[in-house]
Amino acid sequence: MLILAGALLAAGALAAPVQKIEFWTFSMKPKFTPYFDGIVRSYEAANPGVKVEWVDFPWDIIQTKLVTRIVAGTPPALVNLNVPWADEFARDGLLQPVDALLVPERARYLPSTLQDLTFGGKTYGFPLYSNVAVIAYNRTIFQAAGIPHPPRSLDEQLAFARQIARRTGKAGLCPALAKIDGLMMQQGLDVIRNGRAVFNSPAHVALIRKLADTYKVGGLLKDSLFAEDNFPAAIDAYKGGRLGMLLAPPTAVGRIALDAKDVYAVTDVAPAPLGPTGIADGGWLIHFGVPAGVDKALLPAVGKFARYLTNDANQLAFAKAASVFPAAARAASDPFFTTVPPGAGAAEKAVAAGAVSMPHSHTLYVAGVTDYDELRRTLVKAVEAGVTGRQDIQRALDEAVAIWNRKLAKQFPGAATAQPVSTFVPDPDVDTSSAMGTLAVVP
């Protein structure tokens, strides 16, 4: 009888249901295969009733794969997304809020990262990592131009760029003007308000005029200035000693160390200035969302695994391996990021400079507009015409606003009830010359 009872217990254990959790990432293989395989093994060992399956897709097809699986009624439990994707999927009802799953450990995440994932008052993801930009600057060029310190605002960046051009004949700065909408938002300037484009205001014109004045005297690097991705041209110019300042993620400073040791030897770094909004430049949050249609009975197990996947220890390990910044507060303040060892070079200083800004990192984008990339290109062309002097700035922006509003009027016929959000309001008590700030989103 004892033998029979033991056999029945064993059979019952074998028959016990196993919870399967399938999670997707994008473009993590093969570099991070050991990391995610280790995550799966350690979690399954600690949770014998759970089977975890990791699937990785190229970044450019994961959205299509996800929609297909949601429509088929077989979504993965978790999926790697960026913030604009999450916003779009949430609006289309393809993601579900995770506030209840975050509750046990919500306070572990940087508030800025949760704000990025909050749409309509609900949170749609477990933050994983982000990045920020730092200012790398050539001390030799700064000394020749008579500049005593790194820039503390956008106005100083442009003023220093003009000074460098006048005194050294070199370019001072190479801003990513194909992302001018993000720069406007960081500076507290609306792109859209109440469903209509408003980037032709006197404040917008003044911003573009500052860029034009800097361009006219040679302060802006003209190589690929308005290209969709002008970073390759910018870093090549910096490595060649032709550019005074480089706005870039900390990893770029390591590339300078490898490719241009002479320039690296005279490079120093500082946190990139915050805009009047108190927002750090260069943020792009990646997280895990829960698709619509995931079995409600599975959600507690999904939440437990998601919290494990994005806990401090795992985020810290991933961030070190990927050269990004964790979205978990304790991991983001780890000495690896915040301590500058004695005799450290610019690359190590860049990591610490980025850590100063990380709590103020936000993903800047315009939400809720169909064919937004097409509209943004219209804005960039107008800015290019104004900056290069081919067209009066006010007229160029007026014409672009008219194009935008013809399209926006069709999508948002009732301007007072329009959905797009693009305004960030500064905290009046924030000192925006240093890495301190808060964010508010205005609908």
C-alpha positions in Angstrom: 0.0 0.0 0.0 2.9 2.4 0.8 4.4 1.6 -2.6 1.1 2.2 -4.3 0.6 5.5 -2.5 4.1 6.6 -3.4 3.5 5.7 -7.1 0.2 7.6 -7.1 1.9 10.7 -5.6 4.6 10.5 -8.2 2.1 10.2 -10.9 0.2 13.2 -9.6 3.4 15.2 -9.5 4.2 14.3 -13.1 0.7 15.2 -14.1 0.8 18.6 -12.4 0.3 21.4 -14.9 3.4 23.4 -15.9 3.0 27.1 -16.5 4.6 28.2 -19.7 5.9 31.7 -20.1 7.1 32.8 -23.5 9.0 36.1 -23.7 10.3 37.9 -26.8 13.3 40.2 -27.3 14.5 41.9 -30.4 18.1 41.7 -31.8 19.6 40.2 -28.7 21.1 37.1 -30.3 23.9 36.0 -30.5 25.6 38.6 -28.3 23.3 38.2 -25.3 22.5 34.5 -25.7 24.5 33.5 -22.6 22.8 36.2 -20.5 19.2 35.3 -21.4 19.9 31.5 -21.3 21.3 32.1 -17.8 18.1 34.0 -16.8 15.9 31.2 -18.0 17.9 28.4 -16.3 18.1 30.3 -12.9 14.4 31.1 -12.9 13.3 27.6 -13.9 15.5 26.2 -11.1 13.9 28.4 -8.5 10.4 27.9 -9.9 10.0 24.2 -10.8 6.4 24.6 -11.9 7.3 27.1 -14.6 8.7 26.6 -18.1 10.3 29.7 -19.7 10.8 30.0 -23.5 13.0 32.8 -24.9 12.4 33.9 -28.5 14.4 36.6 -30.3 13.4 38.4 -33.5 15.2 41.0 -35.6 13.9 44.5 -34.5 12.3 45.2 -37.8 9.9 42.2 -37.8 9.0 41.8 -34.1 6.0 44.1 -34.4 4.5 42.2 -37.3 5.1 38.9 -35.5 3.5 40.2 -32.4 0.3 41.4 -34.2 0.0 38.1 -36.0 0.2 36.1 -32.7 -2.2 38.5 -30.9 -4.8 38.1 -33.7 -4.3 34.4 -33.7 -5.1 34.3 -29.9 -1.6 33.0 -29.0 0.4 36.0 -27.8 3.7 35.7 -26.0 3.5 36.5 -22.3 6.0 39.3 -22.5 7.5 41.3 -25.4 10.5 43.7 -25.8 9.3 47.1 -27.0 10.3 50.7 -27.2 8.0 53.5 -25.9 6.6 54.7 -29.3 5.7 51.1 -30.2 4.1 50.6 -26.8 2.1 53.8 -27.1 0.8 52.7 -30.5 -0.1 49.1 -29.4 -1.8 50.4 -26.2 -4.0 52.8 -28.2 -4.9 49.9 -30.5 -5.8 47.7 -27.6 -2.9 45.3 -28.3 -1.2 45.7 -24.9 -2.6 45.5 -21.4 -1.7 47.7 -18.4 0.5 46.1 -15.8 -0.1 48.3 -12.8 -1.4 45.4 -10.7 1.6 43.3 -11.7 4.1 46.1 -10.8 2.5 46.8 -7.4 4.8 44.6 -5.3 8.0 46.3 -6.6 6.9 49.5 -8.5 9.2 51.7 -6.4 12.3 49.8 -7.6 12.1 51.5 -11.0 13.2 55.1 -11.8 10.1 57.3 -11.8 11.1 58.8 -15.2 10.9 55.3 -16.8 7.5 54.6 -15.4 6.3 58.0 -16.6 7.5 57.1 -20.1 5.2 54.0 -20.1 2.1 55.6 -18.6 -0.6 56.3 -21.2 -4.0 57.5 -20.1 -3.1 57.0 -16.5 -2.2 53.4 -16.8 1.3 51.8 -17.0 2.1 49.5 -19.9 5.4 47.9 -19.2 8.3 46.8 -17.0 11.3 49.2 -17.7 14.6 47.5 -18.6 17.2 50.0 -19.8 17.7 53.4 -21.5 20.5 55.6 -22.5 21.6 59.3 -22.3 23.9 61.6 -24.1 27.0 63.2 -22.7 29.1 66.1 -24.1 32.6 65.0 -25.1 34.7 68.1 -25.9 38.2 68.7 -27.2 40.2 70.6 -24.5 42.8 71.8 -27.0 40.1 73.3 -29.2 38.3 74.8 -26.1 41.6 76.4 -25.0 42.3 77.8 -28.4 38.8 79.3 -28.5 39.1 80.7 -25.0 36.3 78.6 -23.6 36.8 77.9 -19.8 34.2 75.2 -19.1 31.8 72.8 -20.8 28.4 74.1 -22.0 25.6 74.3 -19.4 22.7 75.0 -21.8 21.8 74.8 -25.5 22.4 78.5 -25.8 26.0 78.0 -24.5 26.5 75.0 -26.8 25.6 77.3 -29.8 27.5 80.3 -28.5 30.6 78.1 -27.9 30.2 76.6 -31.4 30.3 80.1 -32.9 33.3 81.1 -30.8 35.2 77.9 -31.8 34.4 78.6 -35.5 35.5 82.3 -35.3 38.8 81.6 -33.4 39.9 78.2 -34.7 38.1 77.8 -38.1 36.7 74.4 -36.9 33.1 73.4 -36.4 31.9 73.5 -32.8 28.8 71.2 -32.8 26.8 68.8 -34.9 23.3 68.5 -33.6 20.9 65.8 -34.9 18.7 68.2 -36.8 16.7 65.4 -38.4 15.3 65.0 -34.9 14.5 68.7 -34.6 11.0 67.8 -33.1 12.7 66.1 -30.1 15.0 69.1 -29.7 12.0 71.4 -29.7 10.2 69.3 -27.1 13.3 69.2 -24.9 13.5 72.9 -25.0 9.8 73.2 -23.9 8.4 74.1 -27.3 5.2 72.4 -28.5 5.3 70.6 -31.8 1.5 70.0 -31.7 -1.1 71.6 -29.4 -4.8 70.7 -29.4 -4.4 68.7 -32.6 -2.7 71.4 -34.6 0.9 72.1 -35.5 2.3 75.1 -33.7 6.0 75.1 -34.4 5.9 78.4 -36.2 5.6 80.5 -33.1 8.1 83.3 -32.3 9.9 81.0 -29.8 10.3 78.3 -32.5 11.5 80.9 -35.0 14.0 82.2 -32.4 15.4 78.7 -31.9 15.9 78.1 -35.6 17.5 81.5 -36.0 20.1 80.6 -33.3 20.9 77.5 -35.3 21.0 79.6 -38.5 23.4 82.1 -36.9 25.7 79.3 -35.8 25.6 77.6 -39.2 26.4 80.9 -41.0 29.7 81.4 -39.2 30.7 77.7 -39.6 29.9 76.7 -36.0 27.8 73.7 -37.1 29.4 70.8 -38.9 27.9 70.8 -42.4 28.7 67.1 -43.1 25.3 65.3 -43.2 23.8 67.9 -40.8 20.2 67.1 -41.8 20.7 63.4 -42.6 18.4 60.9 -40.8 21.5 59.6 -39.0 24.3 62.2 -38.9 26.2 60.5 -36.0 28.7 58.7 -38.2 29.8 62.1 -39.8 29.9 63.7 -36.3 32.1 61.2 -34.6 34.4 61.0 -37.7 34.8 64.7 -37.5 35.5 64.6 -33.8 38.0 61.8 -34.2 39.7 63.8 -36.9 40.1 66.9 -34.7 37.6 68.9 -36.8 34.8 69.2 -34.2 34.9 70.8 -30.8 32.0 69.1 -29.1 30.3 65.7 -29.6 26.9 64.9 -28.1 26.8 61.1 -27.9 26.2 58.1 -25.6 29.1 57.2 -23.4 30.0 54.2 -25.6 31.1 56.7 -28.3 33.9 58.0 -26.1 35.2 54.4 -26.0 35.3 54.4 -29.8 37.3 57.6 -29.8 39.8 55.9 -27.4 40.2 53.0 -29.9 40.3 54.9 -33.1 41.9 58.3 -32.3 44.2 58.0 -29.3 45.6 61.5 -29.9 42.2 63.1 -29.8 41.1 60.9 -26.9 44.1 62.2 -24.9 42.7 65.7 -25.0 39.0 64.7 -24.6 37.0 65.5 -21.5 33.4 64.9 -20.8 30.4 66.5 -18.9 26.7 65.7 -18.5 24.7 67.0 -21.5 22.7 70.1 -20.5 19.1 69.6 -19.6 16.5 71.6 -21.4 14.2 74.0 -19.6 12.0 70.9 -19.2 14.6 69.2 -17.0 14.8 66.4 -19.5 18.1 64.7 -20.4 19.1 64.3 -24.1 19.3 60.9 -25.7 16.8 58.8 -23.8 15.3 55.8 -25.5 13.6 53.4 -23.1 13.3 49.7 -23.8 11.0 47.6 -21.7 8.8 44.4 -21.5 5.1 44.8 -22.2 2.3 42.3 -21.7 0.2 41.7 -24.9 -3.5 41.7 -25.0 -5.0 38.2 -24.8 -2.5 36.6 -22.3 -4.4 34.1 -20.2 -5.6 36.0 -17.0 -4.8 32.9 -15.0 -1.2 33.2 -16.1 -0.8 36.9 -15.3 0.4 36.5 -11.7 3.2 34.1 -12.9 4.0 36.5 -15.8 4.3 39.4 -13.4 6.6 37.5 -11.1 8.9 36.6 -14.0 8.8 40.1 -15.4 9.8 41.5 -12.1 12.7 39.0 -11.9 13.7 39.7 -15.5 14.0 43.4 -14.7 15.2 43.3 -11.1 18.2 45.3 -10.0 20.7 42.4 -10.2 19.7 41.3 -13.7 19.4 44.9 -15.0 22.9 45.7 -13.6 24.4 42.6 -15.3 22.7 43.4 -18.6 23.6 47.1 -18.5 27.3 46.3 -17.9 27.3 43.9 -20.8 25.4 46.2 -23.2 26.9 49.5 -22.2 23.5 51.0 -21.4 22.0 52.4 -18.2 19.6 50.4 -16.0 16.0 51.5 -15.4 16.0 50.2 -11.9 16.9 52.8 -9.3 19.4 50.8 -7.2 21.1 49.4 -10.2 21.4 52.8 -11.8 23.1 54.2 -8.8 25.6 51.2 -8.6 29.2 52.3 -8.1 30.0 50.8 -11.5 28.2 53.8 -13.0 28.7 56.5 -10.4 32.3 56.1 -9.3 35.2 57.5 -11.3 38.4 55.7 -10.4 41.6 57.6 -9.8 43.4 58.3 -13.1 40.2 57.5 -15.1 40.1 58.5 -18.7 37.3 60.2 -20.6 35.5 56.9 -21.3 35.1 56.1 -17.6 34.2 59.7 -16.9 31.5 59.5 -19.6 29.8 56.6 -17.8 29.6 58.6 -14.6 28.4 61.7 -16.5 25.6 59.7 -18.0 24.6 58.3 -14.7 24.1 61.8 -13.4 21.6 62.4 -16.2 19.9 59.0 -16.3 17.1 59.8 -13.7 16.0 62.6 -16.1 16.1 60.6 -19.2 12.8 60.4 -21.2 11.9 59.1 -24.7 10.8 62.2 -26.6 8.4 61.6 -29.4 5.0 62.8 -30.7 2.3 60.2 -30.1 -0.9 59.5 -31.9 -0.3 60.9 -35.3 -0.8 58.8 -38.5 2.2 58.9 -40.9 4.1 61.0 -38.5 7.5 60.3 -40.1 6.3 61.8 -43.3 5.2 65.0 -41.5 8.5 65.1 -39.6 10.4 65.1 -42.8 8.4 68.1 -43.9 9.5 69.9 -40.8 13.1 68.9 -41.2 13.1 70.3 -44.8 11.7 73.5 -43.6 14.3 73.8 -40.8 17.0 73.0 -43.3 15.8 75.8 -45.6 15.8 78.2 -42.8 19.1 77.2 -41.2 21.0 77.3 -44.5 19.5 80.6 -45.5 17.7 79.3 -48.6 14.3 80.5 -47.2 13.1 83.0 -44.6 12.7 81.0 -41.4 9.2 82.3 -40.5 8.0 81.5 -44.0 9.5 78.0 -44.1 7.9 77.1 -40.8 4.6 78.7 -41.8 4.5 76.5 -44.9 5.4 73.4 -43.0 2.7 74.1 -40.4 0.1 74.5 -43.2 1.0 71.1 -44.6 0.8 69.5 -41.2 -2.5 71.1 -40.3 -4.2 70.0 -43.5 -3.3 66.4 -42.6 -4.0 66.8 -38.9 -7.4 68.3 -39.6 -8.5 65.1 -41.3 -7.3 62.9 -38.4 -8.4 65.3 -35.6 -11.4 67.2 -37.0 -12.3 68.4 -33.5 -9.2 70.3 -32.4 -10.4 70.6 -28.8 -10.6 66.9 -28.4 -7.3 66.0 -30.2 -5.1 63.3 -28.9 -1.5 64.0 -29.8 0.8 64.9 -26.9 4.1 66.7 -27.4 4.5 69.2 -24.6 6.8 68.9 -21.6 6.4 71.5 -18.8 9.4 72.4 -16.6 9.3 72.5 -12.9 9.8 76.2 -12.1 12.1 75.3 -9.2 14.5 73.2 -11.4 18.0 74.4 -12.0 18.3 73.3 -15.6 22.0 74.1 -15.9 22.6 70.8 -14.0 21.2 67.4 -14.2 18.1 68.0 -12.0 14.5 68.1 -13.2 11.0 66.8 -13.3 8.6 65.9 -16.1 4.9 66.6 -16.6 2.9 65.6 -19.7 0.2 67.9 -20.9 -2.6 66.4 -23.0 
